[in-house]
Amino acid sequence: MITRIIEKKIEKVLKQFPAVGLIGPRQCGKTTLAKQIQKKIAAKNGVYFDLESPQDIRKFENPELFLAAHQNDQVIIDEVQRMPELFPIMRSLIDKKRKTGRFLLLGSASPALMKDSSESLAGRIYYIEATPLLLIELPNKTGTLQKHWFRGGFPDAWKAKTDEAFLLWVDGFARTFIERDLNLLFGISFSPQLMFKLWRMLAHHHGGIWNAQSFSKGLDVSAKTVNHYLDYLQGAFMVRKLMPYHKNTSKRLVKSPKVYIRDSGLLHYLLDIQHAKNLQYHPQLGYSWEGYVIEQIISLLPNSVQPYYFRTHDGAEIDLILVKGITPLASIEIKYSEKPKLSKGYTESIKELNTKYNYIITPGDEEEWPLSKDIFSIGLRNFLEIKLSKICG
């Protein structure tokens, strides 16, 4: 059993809020984690229901009476977005008997796209995002980083005995997601072939500036439709839009988001990369590494620190900046190189942003190493385990 970093946070907020929402992509380990926590803190007073189970769905034919009968239990409801009508009922039950840790709700869609959830339980629920397995949750053994980067963090992908078995799993996952899950999550009607084509196009555009018009031409649909499809992929935690930073600067800046496939294993599947060794020769190598590092960092950020990228119209760029309030804290460049070199655009951007912490992150195991007076090179794991918490305060 791999210990998840968010486990303690979930236990903490269950002691403060009547409902906790554990949201994240399908098959990332939400159910296993929730049951483990319930076993630890609720003992015999815990029940679990899966709204993809016909047997469990029948139990909710009269949901208010059914849930009221479990008022002294901790109730886990899995895939809660399948029954949005439960949210106002849970609000009513919570208001009648305010009790912390009463509901642990698991969902595979963003609350912003889940009908009635945010409004009905406002002030009564705390949402926590669950991710696939993170690098620092895995043992620090030789080859762990390369394997995790290639396969991504979905538990079944990580545990696969061979790369062939991994690709077979991720193929089934991707096809089920496109052909079945998206419709179940959001109730939308679309062409699976069109969505899959968009997904592959996004993989080849991984780390690029988003331009819906260019995608609409390739798909022969409107830019509005492409933007809607991207919103659904983002709402299902498959895609990340990294927004540009454009405050407190005199430069003319790019103001469109960058787009990344969040899980690196899924990215490599969409790029048709069959083995980890083949990744080393692929044209997307650098962008793949960039997206992988960005996802590992963002997944560990506290709510008070926000991620952005920075790019001027002159071409100066920083892959990732971390901002607290209105203050840029860190400028992070990401390079797949053991001996990274400083670029003029990076150093000029640091002066513009005046960040205290400046790092180039590499795939090695090295500790902090000075490249100049205030810029350092560091291996990814060391950055995640040692430096990130210091930066975020």
C-alpha positions as CSV (number, residue, x, y, z in Angstrom):
1,M,0.0,0.0,0.0
2,I,1.4,3.4,-1.1
3,T,0.8,6.2,1.4
4,R,-0.8,9.2,-0.3
5,I,0.3,12.7,0.7
6,I,-3.3,14.0,0.8
7,E,-4.4,11.4,3.3
8,K,-3.7,13.5,6.4
9,K,-5.3,16.5,4.8
10,I,-8.5,14.6,4.1
11,E,-8.6,13.3,7.7
12,K,-8.1,16.9,9.0
13,V,-10.9,18.5,7.0
14,L,-13.3,15.6,7.8
15,K,-13.0,16.9,11.4
16,Q,-14.0,20.4,10.3
17,F,-16.6,20.1,7.5
18,P,-19.9,18.1,7.3
19,A,-18.9,17.1,3.7
20,V,-15.7,16.5,2.0
21,G,-15.4,16.1,-1.8
22,L,-12.6,14.0,-3.1
23,I,-12.3,14.7,-6.8
24,G,-9.9,13.6,-9.5
25,P,-9.6,11.5,-12.6
26,R,-11.1,8.0,-12.8
27,Q,-9.0,5.1,-11.6
28,C,-6.5,7.4,-9.8
29,G,-7.1,5.6,-6.4
30,K,-9.9,7.8,-4.9
31,T,-12.0,4.8,-3.8
32,T,-9.1,2.9,-2.2
33,L,-8.0,6.0,-0.3
34,A,-11.5,6.9,0.9
35,K,-12.2,3.3,2.2
36,Q,-8.8,3.3,3.9
37,I,-9.6,6.6,5.7
38,Q,-13.1,5.5,6.6
39,K,-11.7,2.2,8.1
40,K,-9.3,4.3,10.2
41,I,-11.6,7.0,11.5
42,A,-15.2,5.7,11.2
43,A,-14.6,2.1,12.4
44,K,-18.0,0.3,12.3
45,N,-20.0,3.5,11.6
46,G,-19.1,3.8,7.9
47,V,-21.0,2.8,4.8
48,Y,-20.0,2.9,1.1
49,F,-22.2,3.3,-2.0
50,D,-21.2,3.3,-5.6
51,L,-23.5,5.1,-8.0
52,E,-22.3,3.1,-10.9
53,S,-23.6,-0.1,-9.2
54,P,-27.3,-0.8,-10.1
55,Q,-27.8,-2.4,-6.7
56,D,-26.6,0.7,-4.9
57,I,-28.6,3.0,-7.2
58,R,-31.8,1.2,-6.2
59,K,-31.1,2.1,-2.6
60,F,-31.5,5.8,-3.5
61,E,-35.0,5.5,-4.8
62,N,-36.1,7.6,-1.8
63,P,-32.7,9.3,-1.1
64,E,-33.8,11.6,1.7
65,L,-35.2,8.8,3.8
66,F,-32.4,6.5,2.9
67,L,-29.6,9.0,3.9
68,A,-31.5,10.1,7.0
69,A,-31.4,6.5,8.2
70,H,-27.6,6.8,8.1
71,Q,-27.4,10.1,10.0
72,N,-25.0,8.5,12.5
73,D,-22.7,7.0,9.9
74,Q,-20.0,8.4,7.8
75,V,-21.3,7.9,4.2
76,I,-19.1,7.5,1.2
77,I,-20.8,8.1,-2.1
78,D,-18.7,7.2,-5.1
79,E,-19.2,8.8,-8.5
80,V,-21.6,11.3,-6.9
81,Q,-21.9,13.3,-10.1
82,R,-24.2,10.6,-11.4
83,M,-27.0,11.8,-9.2
84,P,-26.8,15.6,-8.9
85,E,-30.2,15.7,-7.2
86,L,-28.5,14.4,-4.1
87,F,-26.7,17.7,-3.4
88,P,-29.8,19.7,-2.2
89,I,-30.9,16.7,-0.2
90,M,-27.6,16.5,1.6
91,R,-27.7,20.2,2.2
92,S,-31.0,19.8,4.0
93,L,-29.8,16.9,6.1
94,I,-26.6,18.7,7.0
95,D,-28.6,21.8,8.1
96,K,-30.9,19.6,10.3
97,K,-28.0,17.9,12.0
98,R,-24.6,19.7,11.7
99,K,-22.0,16.9,12.1
100,T,-18.5,16.9,10.9
101,G,-17.3,14.2,8.6
102,R,-20.8,13.1,7.7
103,F,-20.3,12.7,3.9
104,L,-17.2,11.8,1.9
105,L,-18.2,12.4,-1.7
106,L,-16.1,11.0,-4.6
107,G,-16.3,12.5,-8.0
108,S,-14.5,12.3,-11.4
109,A,-15.7,15.7,-12.6
110,S,-14.8,19.2,-11.5
111,P,-17.4,20.8,-9.2
112,A,-17.6,23.7,-11.6
113,L,-19.1,21.4,-14.1
114,M,-21.2,19.3,-11.7
115,K,-24.8,20.6,-11.7
116,D,-26.0,21.8,-8.4
117,S,-23.0,20.7,-6.4
118,S,-21.2,24.0,-5.7
119,E,-24.4,26.0,-5.0
120,S,-26.2,23.4,-2.9
121,L,-23.3,22.6,-0.5
122,A,-21.6,26.0,-0.4
123,G,-20.1,26.5,3.1
124,R,-20.7,22.9,4.0
125,I,-18.2,21.1,1.8
126,Y,-14.4,21.2,1.2
127,Y,-13.0,19.9,-2.0
128,I,-9.7,18.1,-2.3
129,E,-8.2,17.0,-5.6
130,A,-6.8,13.5,-5.8
131,T,-4.1,12.9,-8.4
132,P,-2.6,9.8,-9.8
133,L,0.5,8.6,-7.9
134,L,3.1,11.4,-7.5
135,L,6.8,10.8,-7.8
136,I,7.6,11.5,-4.1
137,E,5.0,9.0,-3.1
138,L,7.0,6.3,-4.7
139,P,10.2,4.6,-3.4
140,N,13.4,6.5,-4.3
141,K,15.0,3.7,-6.3
142,T,17.1,3.6,-9.4
143,G,14.8,3.9,-12.4
144,T,11.7,5.1,-10.5
145,L,11.7,8.5,-12.0
146,Q,12.1,7.3,-15.6
147,K,9.5,4.6,-15.2
148,H,7.0,7.1,-13.5
149,W,7.6,9.7,-16.2
150,F,7.0,7.2,-19.0
151,R,4.0,5.4,-17.5
152,G,2.4,8.2,-15.5
153,G,0.8,7.8,-12.1
154,F,-2.4,5.8,-12.6
155,P,-1.9,2.9,-10.2
156,D,-2.7,0.2,-12.7
157,A,-0.3,1.7,-15.2
158,W,2.4,2.0,-12.6
159,K,2.0,-1.6,-11.4
160,A,1.9,-3.2,-14.9
161,K,4.7,-5.8,-15.2
162,T,5.9,-4.6,-18.7
163,D,5.6,-1.6,-20.9
164,E,3.4,-3.7,-23.3
165,A,1.0,-4.4,-20.4
166,F,1.0,-0.7,-19.5
167,L,0.1,0.3,-23.1
168,L,-2.7,-2.3,-23.1
169,W,-4.1,-0.9,-19.9
170,V,-3.9,2.8,-21.0
171,D,-5.5,1.9,-24.4
172,G,-8.5,0.5,-22.6
173,F,-8.6,3.4,-20.2
174,A,-8.5,6.0,-23.0
175,R,-11.1,4.3,-25.2
176,T,-13.5,3.8,-22.3
177,F,-13.1,7.4,-21.2
178,I,-13.9,8.7,-24.6
179,E,-16.7,6.3,-25.6
180,R,-18.4,6.1,-22.2
181,D,-17.1,8.1,-19.3
182,L,-17.3,11.6,-20.8
183,N,-21.0,11.2,-21.6
184,L,-21.7,9.8,-18.1
185,L,-19.7,12.6,-16.4
186,F,-21.3,15.6,-18.2
187,G,-24.3,14.3,-20.2
188,I,-22.9,15.6,-23.4
189,S,-23.5,14.3,-26.9
190,F,-20.4,14.2,-29.3
191,S,-18.6,12.1,-31.7
192,P,-16.1,9.8,-29.9
193,Q,-13.9,9.8,-33.1
194,L,-13.8,13.6,-33.1
195,M,-12.9,13.8,-29.4
196,F,-10.2,11.2,-29.7
197,K,-8.8,13.2,-32.7
198,L,-8.8,16.3,-30.6
199,W,-7.0,14.4,-27.7
200,R,-4.3,13.3,-30.1
201,M,-3.9,16.8,-31.5
202,L,-3.5,18.1,-28.0
203,A,-0.8,15.6,-27.3
204,H,1.2,16.8,-30.3
205,H,0.6,20.4,-29.1
206,H,1.5,19.5,-25.5
207,G,3.0,22.6,-23.8
208,G,2.0,24.9,-26.7
209,I,0.0,28.1,-26.6
210,W,-3.7,27.4,-26.9
211,N,-5.4,28.6,-30.1
212,A,-8.9,27.2,-30.6
213,Q,-9.1,28.5,-34.2
214,S,-6.2,26.4,-35.4
215,F,-7.7,23.3,-33.8
216,S,-11.1,24.0,-35.2
217,K,-9.7,24.0,-38.8
218,G,-8.1,20.6,-38.3
219,L,-11.3,19.2,-36.8
220,D,-13.8,21.0,-39.1
221,V,-15.8,22.3,-36.2
222,S,-16.2,25.8,-34.7
223,A,-13.7,27.3,-32.3
224,K,-16.6,27.5,-29.8
225,T,-17.1,23.8,-30.0
226,V,-13.4,23.1,-29.6
227,N,-13.3,25.3,-26.5
228,H,-16.2,23.4,-25.0
229,Y,-14.5,20.1,-25.6
230,L,-11.4,21.3,-24.0
231,D,-13.4,22.4,-21.0
232,Y,-14.8,18.9,-20.6
233,L,-11.3,17.4,-20.8
234,Q,-10.1,19.8,-18.2
235,G,-13.2,19.2,-16.0
236,A,-12.4,15.5,-16.1
237,F,-8.8,16.2,-15.0
238,M,-7.3,15.0,-18.3
239,V,-6.0,18.3,-19.5
240,R,-4.4,21.3,-17.7
241,K,-4.6,24.9,-18.8
242,L,-1.7,26.8,-17.4
243,M,-2.5,30.5,-17.4
244,P,0.0,33.3,-18.2
245,Y,1.2,35.7,-15.6
246,H,0.7,39.3,-16.7
247,K,0.7,41.6,-13.6
248,N,3.3,44.0,-12.3
249,T,5.4,44.1,-15.5
250,S,6.1,46.6,-18.2
251,K,6.6,44.0,-21.0
252,R,4.1,43.1,-23.7
253,L,3.1,39.5,-22.7
254,V,1.4,36.5,-24.3
255,K,-2.0,36.2,-22.6
256,S,-3.3,32.8,-23.9
257,P,-3.0,29.7,-21.8
258,K,-0.6,26.8,-22.4
259,V,-2.2,23.4,-22.6
260,Y,-0.8,20.1,-21.2
261,I,-2.0,16.5,-21.1
262,R,-1.8,16.0,-17.3
263,D,-0.7,12.4,-17.0
264,S,2.6,11.7,-18.8
265,G,1.7,8.0,-19.4
266,L,-1.5,9.0,-21.2
267,L,0.5,11.6,-23.2
268,H,3.0,9.0,-24.4
269,Y,0.2,6.6,-25.4
270,L,-1.4,9.4,-27.4
271,L,2.0,10.1,-29.1
272,D,2.3,6.4,-29.9
273,I,5.5,6.0,-27.9
274,Q,5.8,2.2,-27.3
275,H,8.8,2.0,-24.9
276,A,10.5,4.2,-22.4
277,K,13.8,4.1,-24.5
278,N,11.9,5.4,-27.5
279,L,11.0,8.5,-25.6
280,Q,14.6,9.6,-25.6
281,Y,14.6,10.0,-29.4
282,H,11.1,11.5,-29.7
283,P,10.7,15.2,-30.9
284,Q,8.4,15.8,-27.9
285,L,11.0,14.7,-25.4
286,G,11.6,18.2,-23.9
287,Y,7.9,19.2,-23.9
288,S,7.0,15.8,-22.2
289,W,9.6,16.4,-19.5
290,E,8.3,20.0,-19.0
291,G,4.7,18.9,-18.6
292,Y,5.7,16.1,-16.2
293,V,7.7,18.4,-13.9
294,I,4.9,21.0,-14.0
295,E,2.3,18.5,-13.0
296,Q,4.4,17.1,-10.1
297,I,5.0,20.6,-8.8
298,I,1.4,21.9,-9.1
299,S,0.0,18.8,-7.5
300,L,1.9,19.7,-4.3
301,L,1.1,23.4,-4.1
302,P,-0.9,24.8,-1.2
303,N,-4.1,26.8,-2.1
304,S,-2.3,30.0,-1.3
305,V,0.3,29.6,-4.1
306,Q,-0.8,29.8,-7.8
307,P,1.1,28.5,-10.9
308,Y,1.6,30.5,-14.1
309,Y,3.9,30.7,-17.0
310,F,5.6,33.9,-18.3
311,R,6.3,34.8,-21.9
312,T,6.9,38.1,-23.5
313,H,6.2,38.9,-27.2
314,D,10.0,39.3,-27.6
315,G,10.4,35.5,-26.8
316,A,11.7,35.7,-23.2
317,E,10.0,32.9,-21.2
318,I,9.8,31.1,-17.9
319,D,8.2,27.7,-17.9
320,L,6.6,28.0,-14.4
321,I,6.4,30.8,-11.9
322,L,4.8,30.4,-8.5
323,V,2.9,33.4,-7.1
324,K,1.5,34.1,-3.7
325,G,-1.1,36.9,-3.7
326,I,0.4,39.4,-6.1
327,T,4.0,38.5,-5.3
328,P,6.0,36.1,-7.7
329,L,8.0,33.8,-5.4
330,A,9.9,31.5,-7.8
331,S,10.9,31.3,-11.4
332,I,11.4,27.8,-12.6
333,E,12.9,26.6,-15.9
334,I,12.7,23.0,-16.9
335,K,15.3,21.3,-18.9
336,Y,16.0,17.7,-19.8
337,S,19.8,18.1,-19.4
338,E,22.4,17.1,-16.9
339,K,24.3,20.3,-17.6
340,P,21.7,23.1,-18.2
341,K,22.7,26.5,-19.5
342,L,21.2,29.8,-18.6
343,S,19.3,31.5,-21.4
344,K,19.2,35.3,-21.8
345,G,15.4,35.2,-21.9
346,Y,15.3,33.4,-18.5
347,T,17.7,35.7,-16.8
348,E,16.0,38.8,-18.2
349,S,12.6,37.5,-17.0
350,I,13.9,36.9,-13.5
351,K,15.0,40.5,-13.3
352,E,11.6,41.6,-14.5
353,L,9.8,39.5,-11.9
354,N,12.3,39.9,-9.1
355,T,11.7,36.4,-7.8
356,K,13.7,35.3,-4.7
357,Y,13.9,31.6,-5.7
358,N,15.2,30.7,-9.2
359,Y,15.7,27.1,-10.3
360,I,16.5,25.0,-13.3
361,I,15.0,21.6,-12.7
362,T,16.8,18.6,-14.3
363,P,16.1,14.8,-14.3
364,G,19.2,14.1,-12.2
365,D,19.6,13.4,-8.5
366,E,21.8,16.4,-7.8
367,E,21.3,18.7,-4.9
368,E,21.1,22.5,-5.3
369,W,24.0,23.6,-7.6
370,P,24.8,27.3,-8.3
371,L,24.7,28.4,-12.0
372,S,25.0,32.1,-11.0
373,K,24.7,34.2,-7.9
374,D,20.9,33.7,-7.6
375,I,20.1,30.8,-10.0
376,F,20.5,27.2,-9.1
377,S,20.2,23.8,-10.8
378,I,18.6,21.0,-8.9
379,G,17.2,17.5,-9.6
380,L,13.4,17.1,-9.6
381,R,13.0,14.8,-6.6
382,N,15.3,17.0,-4.4
383,F,13.3,20.1,-5.5
384,L,10.0,18.4,-4.6
385,E,11.1,17.0,-1.3
386,I,13.4,19.8,0.0
387,K,12.9,23.2,-1.8
388,L,9.2,23.4,-2.7
389,S,7.9,23.7,0.9
390,K,10.5,26.4,1.7
391,I,9.4,28.4,-1.4
392,C,5.7,28.2,-0.5
393,G,6.3,29.1,3.1
